[in-house]
Amino acid sequence: MRLERFAGMLRWVVVLGLGGLLSVACGDDGGGGDDGGGGGGTGTGRYPVIEMLPADMCQKSGDALTNCKYQFDQGQVLVGEEIKTTLTIKNSGERDLWVKGVALENYQAGVGAEEEQPAYRIELPPNFTTALDGGSKFYVAQAGKGTAETPEALDIRVVFTRPADEADRTADIVVTSDASNSPTVKIRLSTAQGFPKIQVAPEWVDFAQVGMGETTEKKVNILNTGAADLALSGFRLSGSEYYTLVVQGTDYPVSSATADPGVSFEEPIVIAPGNATFIKVRFEPKDDKPATAKLILYSNDPGAVDGTEVKITGNESVPCIAVNPSKVNFGGKKYGEKAIVPLEISACGEAPLEVYAIYIKEGSSPDFDVDFSTIEVPPSKETPVVVPIGASVLVNVVFVPDAPNPVNEDGTLILDTGSLIVENNSFDKEKEVPISGAGVEIECPTAIIKCAEGEEVIPQTVLHLFGDESYASNGTIQKWEWDVDQPAGSASVFVPSYTFPNPTFEANVAGVYTFYLTVYDQTNTPSCFPATYEVVVIPDEAIHIELLWHTPEDQDETDTGPEAGSDVDLHFLHPWAAGPDLDGDGAPDGYFDIPFDAFWFNAHPNWGSYDPAINDDPGLDRDDTDGAGPENINLDIPENVVYRVGVHYWNDHGYGAAYATVRVYIYAQLVFEVTDVMLVDSDLWEVCTVEWPSGKVQVITDEAGQYKIVPDYHNPYFFQ
C-alpha cells in the first residue's frame, strides 16, 4: 500500500514538474523573457520568426531558412568601385525578435588574389551598433507594431569593392537571434565574373492611329546592361500580318514561320557590355481595325531564359501610365520627422487607367510609406481607382528616417533606398518608382533634376535640363551647380553656364551621360548629396560615324567662334566618287567629289532614290569648325556597296597638331574605333571602308602597314 501511494505521488510530481516546465517554455515574456523587449503580447504559443529579404535569397525547409546566398556581379563596376546591396531582417512572428549579433565571418580570397583589405564589408545602423556596444539588446518588432525604439526591420548594408584581380571571394554574414525557426542564419557571399543582361526600350510599341495605305516604323532599342557579351540568337513574332520586323536590313513579316518555330539567326547579334543596338517594327495596316502582335527576343541572358517580350499595338485604344516624378528623391531629411513628396499618376493612353494597388516594394527601407489621404479609398482589385484619359491622381510618398544615416569611408551618405509599385491595367502592369533619401541631423536642401527629352535620345539632341524644382525646407534655393560625366571625346558644356538653374546641354557623342546637380539654400548649405540623372545617347541609323579630335595647343576647346579652334573634317565616300589621283595609288581619290563625297560642303547629297520620303541618303548632321568635334555622318538605308571614310585637317588656325578619333556604329553597335591619330595641317587620313550589307569595317593602311595619311592634301578642283 505504501508503494502504491508513493507511486501515485510520484506521478503527480512528474505531471506538475512537466507542467511547470511547459509553462516556462511556452509562456510569452513580452520580448525575450526577463530581458523585456519592444512590447510583445502575453499569450502562449507565440514566437519570433526571422525572415530575410530579398525573399529569394534563402530556401525554406518548413519555416527554417537554409542555403542562403547572395552573389555580386563584379563586372558591373570598375576596379576600385563599390557595389552595395541591402539585406533586411524582418519578424513575421508574434513576439519581438531579439537580434543578438550580425557578423562578417569566414572571408576567403581565391588563388591569385592580391588585396590590402577584404573585398566585403558590412555597415549596420547606428542604433543597432550602439545597443550592442552598450550591452543592451536590440529587438525587431512584429509586423505592424514597430516603434522608434523597436523598428520593424533591421537593414544590413553589404558593400563589395572590386579588386584588381579576378580571384573569387567568399564570406559569410552570420545573424544570430532568438528566432524559433532559425536562431542562426548564415548567408554566403560570393562573386561572379559577370553575365549579360538584356533591356529593351520600349517594352510596348504603340503605333496609335495609322491610316490605311500608310507605313510607319518605330525603333526598339536593345541594351546590354550586364557585364558580359549579350548574344541575340533569334526571335518569335506573332499576331497581325500588318507588322514586319526589320533586323539589320532584313525584313521578317509576320507569318506562321515567324510565330512558330520562330527565326534563328545564322550568326548571333553580339552586343558588348554597356552597348546597344536596335531593330525596327514596321506597321502597314490594310484596314482601320485594331492590330496587335507579340515579339519575343531570345538571348543568353540567364535571367531571360524564356525570352524578352515586346508588345506591339496599333489602331486600338489602350491604357498607359505615367508618373511624375519618375524617381522620388527626398534628399536629406531630419531624422524622426515626416517628409512627403506628392506622386502624380496619369493616364497617358487612349483608354482610362485602372490602378489596383499602390505599395512599397518588399525589401525597401522600412522608413518609406504611402499616404492615401489624397484619394477617397485606397485602390484594390475589387475597387480600382479609375483615372480618366488625360487626367491624374495624387498619392503622397512618405519618408520618416528613424536615425541619421551612416556614411562611407569617403564621407558620402549611405542612402535609404526602395521602390514604390503601382499595379495597373496598362502594359507596364507593375510600374516601379525608385525612392531614395537619408536621415540627417540638420536638414539640407534637396536637388531635383528633370529632362524634357527623357532618358534616351539620339546624337545631336539638345537636352533641356531643369533644376528649378529643387527645394529647401526652410527657405529658397540660391545657387545651382551642375556637373556631368560624358562619354570619352565629348566636350559639350552647359549653356549658358553650369550655375544656371535650367541649362541646355548638347549630347553629341553616343554613350551614357550622367548629370549631377548640387543646390545651396539661403544659408549656403549644400544638398546632402547631388541629384543624378542618366541619359543614354543611341544612334538610330544603320551607319553612324563619329569624328572627334583633341588639339593640345588649344587651351579651351569648348569655346566657339571664327578660328577659335582647329578645323578637322569628316568625309564619307560613295564608290562612284571620282577626281584626281593625289595619293599616287593609280585610282581616283574621290575626296571633295560633288555629289559622291558627303562632307561639309556637300552635307546632304542625293545618292539613292529621288523620292524624299525614302531615307537612303547620307547626312552630315554636325560640322564643327572650331575644335574638338564631334562631326557625325549618318545613313539609314545603305546600298550594297563599299563606302570609304576619311578625315581631312582643313585648317589648324595656328593651333598645331590635332589627334583624331573615328568611331563607326552599325545599328547602334560600336564596331570600329581608332583613337588619337596625329594629323597636321592639310593632312588627309584615309580611315576605313564600310562594306554593305555585311556591315564589315576594314581599316585602310599604306604599304608599310601604317595608317594611310597623305600630307598637304589639296584637291585642285575644289581648292582654288
C-alpha positions in Angstrom: 0.0 0.0 0.0 2.8 2.3 0.8 4.3 1.5 -2.6 1.1 2.3 -4.4 0.7 5.6 -2.6 4.4 6.5 -3.3 3.9 5.7 -7.0 0.7 7.9 -7.1 2.6 10.8 -5.5 5.4 10.3 -7.9 3.1 10.5 -10.9 1.7 13.9 -9.6 5.2 15.3 -9.1 6.2 14.3 -12.6 3.0 15.9 -14.0 3.4 19.1 -12.0 7.0 19.3 -13.0 6.4 18.9 -16.7 3.6 21.5 -16.4 5.9 24.0 -14.8 8.5 23.3 -17.5 5.9 23.7 -20.2 4.6 26.9 -18.8 8.1 28.4 -18.8 8.9 27.2 -22.3 5.6 28.3 -23.9 4.8 31.5 -22.0 5.3 34.9 -23.7 7.5 37.2 -21.6 6.8 40.3 -23.7 10.0 40.4 -25.8 12.6 38.0 -24.5 11.7 36.8 -21.0 13.1 38.8 -18.2 15.0 40.9 -20.7 11.9 42.8 -21.7 11.6 43.9 -25.3 9.6 46.1 -27.7 6.2 45.3 -26.5 5.1 41.7 -27.3 1.9 40.1 -26.2 1.1 38.0 -23.1 -0.5 34.9 -24.7 1.0 31.4 -25.0 2.4 29.7 -28.1 3.9 33.0 -29.5 7.4 33.0 -31.0 9.6 35.4 -33.0 10.2 34.2 -36.6 13.1 35.6 -38.6 12.7 36.5 -42.3 15.4 37.7 -44.6 14.9 39.9 -47.6 15.3 39.7 -50.6 12.9 36.8 -50.2 14.5 34.6 -52.8 17.9 34.8 -51.0 17.2 31.8 -48.8 15.5 28.5 -49.3 13.0 27.2 -46.7 12.8 23.8 -45.0 9.5 24.2 -43.2 9.9 27.6 -41.6 13.7 27.3 -41.3 15.9 29.4 -43.6 18.5 27.3 -45.4 21.1 27.7 -48.2 21.1 31.5 -48.0 23.4 33.1 -50.6 24.0 36.4 -52.3 26.2 36.9 -55.4 27.8 40.1 -56.6 28.4 40.6 -60.3 31.8 42.3 -60.1 31.7 43.0 -63.8 29.2 45.8 -63.2 31.8 48.2 -61.9 35.4 49.2 -62.5 38.3 48.2 -60.3 38.2 50.0 -57.0 34.5 50.9 -57.3 31.8 49.6 -55.0 28.6 47.6 -55.4 26.1 48.0 -52.5 23.1 46.0 -51.5 20.8 45.9 -48.5 19.8 42.7 -46.8 16.9 43.1 -44.4 15.9 41.3 -41.2 12.2 41.2 -40.5 10.0 39.4 -38.0 6.9 37.5 -39.1 6.3 36.0 -35.7 4.0 37.1 -32.8 6.7 38.3 -30.4 9.6 40.8 -30.8 12.7 39.2 -32.3 15.9 39.7 -30.3 18.8 40.1 -32.7 21.9 39.1 -30.8 24.5 39.8 -33.4 25.4 40.3 -37.1 29.0 39.5 -38.1 31.1 39.0 -41.3 33.0 35.8 -40.9 35.0 33.2 -42.9 36.4 35.6 -45.5 38.4 33.8 -48.2 40.1 35.0 -51.3 40.9 32.6 -54.1 44.2 31.8 -55.9 45.8 34.9 -57.4 44.1 37.3 -55.1 46.0 40.5 -54.3 44.5 42.9 -51.8 45.3 45.1 -48.8 41.9 44.7 -47.2 38.9 42.3 -47.6 36.6 42.9 -50.6 33.5 42.7 -48.4 32.4 44.8 -45.5 29.1 45.3 -43.7 27.5 48.6 -42.5 25.0 48.4 -39.7 22.5 51.1 -38.4 23.9 53.2 -35.6 21.0 52.3 -33.2 21.9 48.6 -33.6 25.6 49.0 -33.0 25.0 51.5 -30.1 22.8 49.0 -28.4 25.2 46.1 -28.8 28.3 48.2 -27.8 26.4 49.4 -24.7 25.4 46.0 -23.6 21.7 46.5 -24.4 19.6 44.3 -26.5 18.1 45.1 -29.9 14.7 43.9 -30.9 12.9 43.8 -34.3 9.1 44.3 -33.8 6.5 42.0 -35.1 4.8 43.3 -38.3 2.6 46.4 -37.7 3.9 47.0 -34.1 7.1 48.9 -34.7 8.2 51.9 -32.8 11.2 54.3 -32.9 12.9 52.2 -30.3 11.9 48.8 -31.8 11.7 49.1 -35.6 10.0 46.5 -37.8 13.2 45.8 -39.7 17.0 45.8 -39.4 18.9 46.7 -42.5 22.4 45.2 -43.2 24.3 47.2 -45.9 26.7 44.9 -47.7 29.5 46.6 -49.7 31.7 44.8 -52.3 34.8 46.7 -53.6 36.0 45.2 -56.8 39.7 44.2 -56.6 42.2 44.4 -59.4 42.3 40.6 -59.9 39.6 38.2 -60.9 40.0 35.7 -58.0 36.8 34.5 -56.3 36.0 36.0 -52.9 33.6 34.4 -50.4 32.4 35.2 -46.9 29.5 34.6 -44.5 27.2 37.0 -42.9 26.1 35.3 -39.7 22.9 36.6 -38.0 22.1 35.2 -34.5 18.8 35.8 -32.7 16.2 34.1 -30.6 14.1 33.2 -33.6 12.1 30.0 -33.3 12.7 28.9 -36.9 16.4 29.8 -37.5 18.4 31.1 -34.5 21.4 31.2 -36.7 21.2 32.4 -40.3 24.3 32.1 -42.4 24.4 34.0 -45.8 27.2 33.0 -48.1 28.6 35.9 -50.2 30.3 35.2 -53.5 31.3 36.9 -56.7 30.6 36.3 -60.4 32.7 37.3 -63.3 29.8 39.0 -65.0 26.9 38.0 -67.1 24.8 39.6 -69.8 21.6 41.4 -69.1 19.1 42.4 -71.8 17.0 45.5 -71.6 14.5 46.6 -74.3 13.1 50.1 -74.7 10.3 50.5 -75.2 8.7 47.3 -73.9 5.5 48.3 -75.6 5.5 49.7 -79.2 2.2 51.6 -79.7 1.6 52.9 -83.2 -1.6 54.7 -82.0 -3.6 55.6 -85.2 -2.1 54.8 -88.7 -4.3 55.2 -91.8 -4.8 52.5 -94.4 -2.1 52.6 -97.0 0.3 54.4 -94.7 3.6 53.0 -93.5 5.2 53.8 -90.1 8.3 52.4 -88.4 9.2 52.5 -84.8 12.5 51.6 -83.2 13.1 49.1 -80.4 16.5 49.6 -78.6 18.2 46.6 -77.2 20.7 47.4 -74.5 23.2 45.2 -72.7 23.2 46.4 -69.1 25.2 43.4 -67.9 28.9 42.7 -67.7 29.5 40.1 -70.4 28.6 40.0 -74.2 24.9 39.7 -74.9 24.1 37.4 -77.8 20.8 37.7 -79.5 20.1 34.3 -81.1 16.7 34.8 -82.6 13.0 35.8 -82.1 9.4 34.9 -82.4 6.9 37.3 -83.9 3.2 36.5 -83.9 0.0 38.5 -84.4 -1.3 40.8 -87.1 0.1 40.2 -90.6 0.4 44.0 -91.0 3.6 44.0 -88.9 7.1 43.4 -90.2 10.3 43.2 -88.1 13.4 44.8 -89.6 16.6 43.3 -88.2 19.8 44.8 -89.6 18.3 45.5 -93.0 16.4 42.2 -93.4 12.6 42.1 -93.4 10.7 39.5 -91.4 6.9 39.9 -92.0 4.6 38.1 -89.5 3.9 34.6 -90.7 3.3 31.1 -89.4 7.1 30.6 -89.6 8.0 33.6 -87.5 5.3 32.6 -84.9 6.4 29.0 -84.6 9.2 27.8 -84.6 10.4 31.4 -85.0 13.6 32.8 -86.5 17.1 31.7 -85.5 20.0 34.0 -86.7 22.8 32.3 -88.6 25.2 34.3 -86.5 24.1 35.7 -83.2 24.0 39.5 -82.9 26.6 40.3 -80.2 26.2 43.4 -78.0 29.2 44.3 -75.8 28.5 45.4 -72.1 27.2 48.9 -71.9 26.4 49.0 -75.7 23.2 48.8 -77.6 21.7 48.0 -81.0 18.2 48.5 -82.4 15.6 46.8 -84.6 12.6 48.3 -86.2 8.9 47.4 -86.3 7.0 48.4 -89.5 3.2 48.8 -89.5 1.3 48.8 -92.8 -2.4 48.5 -92.0 -4.8 47.4 -94.7 -7.9 48.4 -92.7 -8.7 50.5 -89.7 -9.2 47.6 -87.2 -7.1 47.2 -84.1 -3.9 45.2 -84.8 -1.7 43.6 -82.1 1.4 41.5 -82.2 3.9 39.9 -79.8 7.7 39.9 -80.2 9.9 37.6 -78.1 13.6 38.1 -78.3 15.9 35.2 -77.3 19.3 35.8 -75.8 22.0 34.4 -73.5 20.8 36.5 -70.5 20.4 33.9 -67.7 17.6 35.9 -66.3 15.6 35.7 -69.5 15.6 32.0 -70.4 12.1 32.2 -71.8 12.8 35.3 -73.9 12.1 39.0 -73.5 8.7 40.1 -74.6 7.8 43.3 -76.6 4.1 44.1 -77.0 3.1 45.7 -80.3 -0.2 47.6 -80.8 -1.8 49.8 -83.5 -5.1 51.4 -84.2 -6.5 50.5 -80.8 -7.4 52.3 -77.6 -5.1 51.1 -74.8 -4.3 52.5 -71.3 -1.0 54.0 -70.5 0.6 55.0 -67.2 2.9 57.9 -66.5 4.3 59.0 -63.1 5.7 62.4 -62.0 8.4 62.4 -60.6 9.8 59.3 -62.3 12.2 58.9 -59.3 11.3 60.1 -55.8 14.4 61.8 -54.2 13.8 63.0 -50.6 17.3 64.3 -50.2 18.5 64.7 -46.6 15.7 64.9 -44.0 15.9 65.4 -40.3 15.6 62.1 -38.6 12.4 61.4 -36.6 10.4 63.9 -38.8 7.9 63.2 -41.5 8.7 64.2 -45.1 6.2 64.0 -48.0 6.6 64.0 -51.8 3.4 64.0 -53.9 3.4 61.4 -56.7 1.2 62.2 -59.7 -0.2 59.1 -61.6 -1.5 60.0 -65.0 -3.5 58.2 -67.7 -1.5 58.9 -70.9 -3.1 56.4 -73.3 -6.3 56.2 -75.3 -8.3 54.4 -72.6 -8.9 55.0 -68.8 -6.2 53.8 -66.4 -7.2 51.5 -63.6 -5.0 51.4 -60.5 -5.3 48.2 -58.5 -2.7 48.7 -55.8 0.0 51.1 -54.6 2.6 49.9 -52.1 6.2 50.0 -51.1 8.1 47.1 -52.6 9.3 44.3 -50.4 13.0 44.8 -49.4 12.7 48.6 -49.5 13.8 50.7 -46.5 11.1 50.5 -43.8 11.3 54.3 -43.5 9.3 54.7 -46.6 5.4 54.5 -46.7 2.4 55.6 -48.8 -0.3 58.1 -47.6 -3.7 57.7 -49.3 -5.3 60.7 -47.8 -5.5 62.4 -51.2 -7.9 59.8 -52.6 -11.2 58.6 -51.3 -10.4 54.9 -51.0 -7.1 53.1 -51.3 -7.1 51.1 -54.6 -7.8 47.4 -54.7 -8.5 44.8 -57.4 -12.2 44.9 -56.4 -12.4 48.7 -56.2 -9.7 50.1 -58.5 -9.0 53.8 -58.8 -10.1 54.8 -62.3 -8.2 57.6 -63.9 -9.9 59.1 -67.0 -7.9 59.8 -70.2 -5.6 62.7 -69.7 -6.4 63.0 -66.0 -4.3 62.2 -63.0 -4.5 61.3 -59.2 -2.1 62.1 -56.4 -0.7 60.0 -53.6 1.9 61.0 -51.1 5.1 59.1 -50.7 6.2 59.4 -47.0 9.7 59.2 -45.5 10.4 59.1 -41.8 14.1 58.4 -41.2 14.5 56.7 -37.7 18.1 57.7 -37.3 20.9 59.6 -39.1 22.2 57.6 -42.0 25.8 56.3 -41.8 28.5 57.5 -44.1 31.0 55.8 -46.3 34.8 56.0 -45.8 34.8 58.9 -48.2 32.2 60.8 -46.1 29.3 60.3 -48.5 25.9 59.4 -47.1 24.7 55.8 -47.4 21.1 56.3 -48.6 17.9 54.6 -47.7 16.6 53.1 -51.0 13.5 51.4 -52.2 10.7 51.4 -54.7 7.0 52.1 -54.9 4.9 49.8 -57.1 1.7 50.9 -58.9 -0.3 47.9 -60.1 -2.5 48.9 -63.1 -4.1 47.7 -66.3 -1.5 49.2 -68.7 1.2 47.1 -70.4 3.5 48.2 -67.6 1.4 46.3 -65.1 3.7 47.0 -62.2 5.0 50.5 -62.6 8.1 50.8 -60.4 9.2 54.2 -59.0 12.7 54.3 -57.3 12.8 56.1 -53.9 15.9 57.4 -52.1 16.6 59.5 -49.0 18.7 59.9 -45.9 18.2 60.8 -42.3 20.4 63.7 -41.2 21.0 65.8 -38.0 20.3 69.1 -39.8 18.1 69.2 -42.8 19.6 70.2 -46.1 18.1 71.3 -49.4 17.0 68.7 -52.0 18.3 68.8 -55.6 15.8 67.7 -58.3 16.7 67.1 -62.0 14.3 66.8 -64.9 15.0 66.5 -68.6 12.4 67.4 -71.2 13.8 64.9 -73.7 13.8 61.9 -71.4 16.4 59.3 -70.7 17.1 58.1 -74.2 17.9 60.3 -77.2 19.8 60.2 -80.5 23.1 62.1 -81.1 23.0 65.9 -81.6 20.0 66.1 -79.2 19.9 69.4 -77.2 18.8 68.4 -73.7 16.7 70.8 -71.8 17.7 70.2 -68.1 15.6 71.6 -65.3 16.8 72.1 -61.7 14.3 74.8 -60.6 12.1 72.3 -58.9 14.8 71.8 -56.3 13.7 73.0 -52.9 14.8 73.9 -49.4 12.5 73.3 -46.4 13.5 76.5 -44.6 13.9 79.0 -47.4 14.8 79.2 -51.1 17.5 77.8 -53.4 20.1 80.4 -54.0 22.7 78.6 -56.1 22.8 75.7 -58.6 25.9 73.7 -59.6 25.7 71.2 -62.5 28.3 68.6 -63.4 28.4 65.7 -66.0 30.2 62.5 -66.7 30.1 62.3 -70.5 31.5 59.7 -73.0 35.1 59.9 -74.0 35.7 62.6 -76.6 32.6 64.6 -75.8 33.4 68.2 -74.9 29.9 69.7 -74.5 29.2 72.3 -71.9 26.2 73.6 -70.0 24.6 76.7 -71.7 24.6 79.4 -70.6 26.6 78.1 -67.7 26.9 75.3 -65.1 25.4 77.6 -62.5 22.2 78.3 -64.4 19.1 76.6 -62.9 17.8 75.3 -66.2 20.6 74.9 -68.7 20.8 73.2 -72.0 23.4 70.6 -73.0 24.1 69.2 -76.4 24.6 65.4 -76.3 26.6 64.8 -79.5 28.5 61.5 -78.8 27.0 58.1 -78.4 27.1 56.7 -74.9 25.9 57.4 -71.4 25.7 60.9 -69.9 25.3 61.1 -66.1 24.2 64.6 -64.9 24.7 65.8 -61.3 23.1 68.7 -59.5 24.1 70.2 -56.2 22.0 73.1 -54.8 22.5 75.6 -52.0 20.0 77.3 -49.8 20.0 80.9 -48.5 22.4 79.9 -45.7 24.8 78.5 -48.4 24.1 75.0 -47.1 24.5 72.4 -49.9 22.3 69.5 -50.6 23.4 66.4 -48.6 24.1 64.6 -51.9 23.7 65.6 -55.5 20.7 64.6 -57.6 21.7 62.3 -60.6 20.1 61.7 -64.0 21.3 59.4 -66.7 20.7 59.9 -70.5 21.6 57.2 -72.9 22.5 58.5 -76.4 21.9 55.8 -79.1 22.3 56.3 -82.9 19.1 55.4 -84.8 20.7 54.9 -88.2 22.1 51.8 -89.9 25.5 53.5 -90.2 26.7 56.2 -87.8 30.2 57.6 -88.0 31.8 59.9 -85.4 34.9 62.1 -85.7 36.4 63.7 -82.6 39.7 65.3 -82.1 42.0 66.9 -79.4 44.3 69.8 -80.1 46.8 70.2 -77.2 47.7 73.8 -78.1 44.1 74.9 -77.9 43.7 75.8 -74.2 39.9 75.9 -74.4 38.4 73.5 -76.9 34.8 74.3 -75.7 34.8 78.0 -76.9 33.2 78.9 -80.2 33.7 81.4 -82.9 35.7 82.0 -86.1 39.2 80.4 -85.8 38.6 79.6 -82.1 40.0 76.1 -82.6 41.3 73.7 -85.2 39.0 72.6 -88.1 39.1 68.9 -88.9 36.5 67.4 -91.3 34.8 64.0 -91.8 34.3 62.6 -95.3 32.1 59.7 -96.4 32.6 58.5 -100.0 30.3 56.5 -102.4 32.3 54.2 -104.7 31.3 56.4 -107.6 33.3 59.3 -106.2 35.9 60.4 -108.8 38.6 63.0 -109.1 42.4 63.2 -109.3 44.9 60.6 -108.0 46.8 62.7 -105.5 47.9 59.8 -103.3 49.6 58.0 -106.3 47.9 54.6 -105.9 46.6 54.6 -109.6 43.0 55.2 -108.8 40.9 58.4 -108.4 40.9 59.5 -104.7 37.3 60.6 -104.7 37.7 63.2 -101.9 35.9 66.5 -102.4 33.9 65.0 -105.3 30.4 66.5 -105.8 28.0 64.7 -105.3 29.6 61.5 -104.2 31.6 62.7 -101.2 29.5 63.7 -98.2 31.3 66.4 -96.3 30.8 70.0 -95.0 30.3 71.5 -98.5 28.1 68.6 -99.6 26.4 67.7 -96.4 23.2 66.1 -97.7 23.8 64.6 -101.2 21.2 62.6 -103.1 22.7 59.1 -103.8 19.7 56.9 -103.8 16.0 57.3 -104.8 14.7 60.7 -105.8 11.7 60.1 -103.5 12.4 62.4 -100.5 10.3 60.0 -98.3 12.9 57.3 -98.7 15.8 57.8 -96.2 18.6 56.4 -98.4 21.0 59.3 -98.5 23.8 60.2 -96.1 23.8 63.3 -94.0 26.5 65.3 -92.2 24.5 66.2 -89.1 27.1 68.4 -87.5 30.1 70.3 -88.8 32.5 71.7 -86.2 34.9 74.4 -87.3 36.4 75.5 -84.0 37.8 72.4 -82.3 37.1 69.0 -80.6 34.1 67.9 -82.6 32.2 65.8 -82.9 31.3 65.6 -86.6 28.7 62.9 -87.4 27.6 61.3 -90.7 24.5 59.0 -90.7 22.9 56.7 -93.3 19.7 54.8 -92.6 19.3 52.7 -95.8 22.7 51.9 -97.3 23.3 50.4 -100.8 25.0 47.1 -101.4 28.4 48.8 -102.0 31.6 49.5 -100.2 31.9 53.0 -98.7 35.0 54.8 -97.6 35.6 57.1 -94.6 38.3 59.8 -94.5 39.4 62.7 -92.3 40.9 65.9 -93.6 42.7 68.5 -91.5 41.2 71.6 -93.2 42.9 74.3 -91.1 44.8 74.3 -87.9 44.2 78.0 -87.3 47.6 78.2 -85.7 46.9 75.6 -83.0 49.2 72.9 -84.4 48.8 69.1 -84.5 45.4 67.5 -83.7 44.8 63.9 -82.5 41.8 62.4 -84.3 39.4 59.6 -83.2 37.0 57.9 -85.5 34.2 55.5 -84.4 31.8 53.6 -86.6 28.5 52.3 -85.3 26.5 49.7 -87.2 22.9 49.5 -86.0 24.0 51.5 -82.8 26.8 49.0 -82.0 30.3 50.3 -81.9 32.2 48.0 -84.3 35.3 50.2 -85.2 37.4 52.7 -83.3 40.8 54.2 -83.9 41.9 56.8 -81.4 44.4 59.7 -81.2 45.9 59.6 -84.7 48.1 62.6 -85.1 47.4 64.9 -88.0 49.0 68.2 -89.0 47.5 71.0 -91.2 46.2 69.7 -94.6 46.8 66.0 -93.8 44.3 63.6 -95.3 43.8 60.4 -93.3 42.1 57.5 -95.3 40.5 55.7 -92.3 38.5 52.7 -93.3 36.0 51.0 -95.6 32.4 50.1 -94.7 31.0 47.1 -96.6 27.3 46.7 -97.0 25.1 44.6 -96.3 27.7 42.7 -94.2 28.5 45.8 -92.1 32.2 44.8 -92.1 34.5 47.7 -91.4 38.1 47.4 -92.5 41.0 49.8 -91.6 42.9 51.3 -94.5 46.7 51.1 -94.3 49.7 52.1 -96.5 52.3 49.8 -98.0 54.1 49.7 -94.6 51.0 48.7 -92.8 50.6 52.1 -91.1 47.6 54.4 -91.1 47.4 55.9 -94.6 48.0 59.6 -94.2 48.5 61.8 -97.3 50.3 65.1 -96.4 49.5 68.5 -97.8 46.3 67.3 -99.5 44.7 70.0 -101.7 42.2 68.8 -104.4 42.8 71.2 -107.4 39.2 71.1 -108.4 38.0 72.2 -105.0 40.8 74.3 -103.6 41.1 77.4 -105.8 
